[in-house]
Amino acid sequence: MKKLVWLGFMAIILLSCHKTDDDDKGIKQENGKVWLSGGLATCAEQLHLDNGDTLITSIEKIGTLKTGDKVVVKYRELGTNPTCPPYINCEIIEISLMLSSY
């Protein structure tokens, strides 16, 4: 009987310690540069990533950043942009300026 109680206790501990990372699923982080066309056209706000991908975002997500700013961006891909393929629609999780190293 003691073994059964002990095994039940261990099972509860192991299950409670199991970390789920469902919220972090699909989140990527890359370096890149901001590109703003200055126009009102679709796909006007872009992040050109160092890995060659181009993310389509909105000016609200970029904030006060300007064209040429180097950034670190955490994002989740939402699929290919139908207006500007092969660019990628994304949800920006976090974006920050890269500190320059001199």
N, C-alpha and C positions, 0 to 999 in steps of 0.2 A: 504494500500500500504506500509506503514511504517513497518508493521508486516512482510510482505513478504520479504522486503529488509533485515530486521533484521534477519529473519530465514535463508536467503541465506548467509548472513555474518557469522552467527554462524556455519552453515554447512561447509563453507570454512575453518574456524578456526579449527573446530574439525577434519576435514579430513587432514589438514596440520600438526596437532599435532600427528596424528596416527603414532606410531613407528613400522616399520616392522623389524623383526629380521630374515629374510630369510637366511642371511649369517651365522647366528649363529645356524641354525637348524642342529641338529645332532652332535654338538660339545660337547664332554665330557671332564671332567678333573678328573684325578686320580693320586694317588701316587703309586710308584712302584720302582723296581730295574732293572738296566741294566744288561743284560746277553749277552756276546759275546763269541761265540764258539772258535774263533781264526782260524777257517777254512774257506774254500771257499764254503762250502755247502749252499744249499738253506735253508732259515730260520735261518741263523747264527746270525743275529742281532735281539734280542728280548727284550721286556720290560715286565717283570713279574709284573703285577699290584696287589695291595693289595686286590682287589676284586676277585682275582682268575683268571682273564682273562690274556691271553698272546698275546701281540701285536707283529706282524712282521713288521720290519722297515728296513731301509738301513743305512749303516755306515755313509753316508753323512748326514743323519738327526740327528744322535746321536752326531756327531762332535768329540770332545776330551774326551767324557765320557768313563769310563772303567767299566768292570764287577764289580758289587757290588755297584756302585754308586746309592744312593737313589735320585729319581727324582720326580718332579711334571710334568705331561705331559697333554697338551690339544691336543685332537685328534678327528678325524672323522673316524668312521668305514667304510671300503670299502667292507666288506664281509669276509667270511671264506677263509683262504688260502687253495687252492686246494692241495698243496704239503704237508702241515703240519696241517691237521685238528686236533683239533678244533680251532687252532690259528687264529687270526684275522688280516687281512691286514688293514693298516690304513694310513691316511694322518696325519703327525705330524704338528700341528698348532704352538705349542710352547712347548719347553722342557727346564727345568732348574733344577739345583741341589737343593736338599732340604737342608736347613741350619740345622745343627745338634744342638740340644738343650741339653746342659750339665747342 
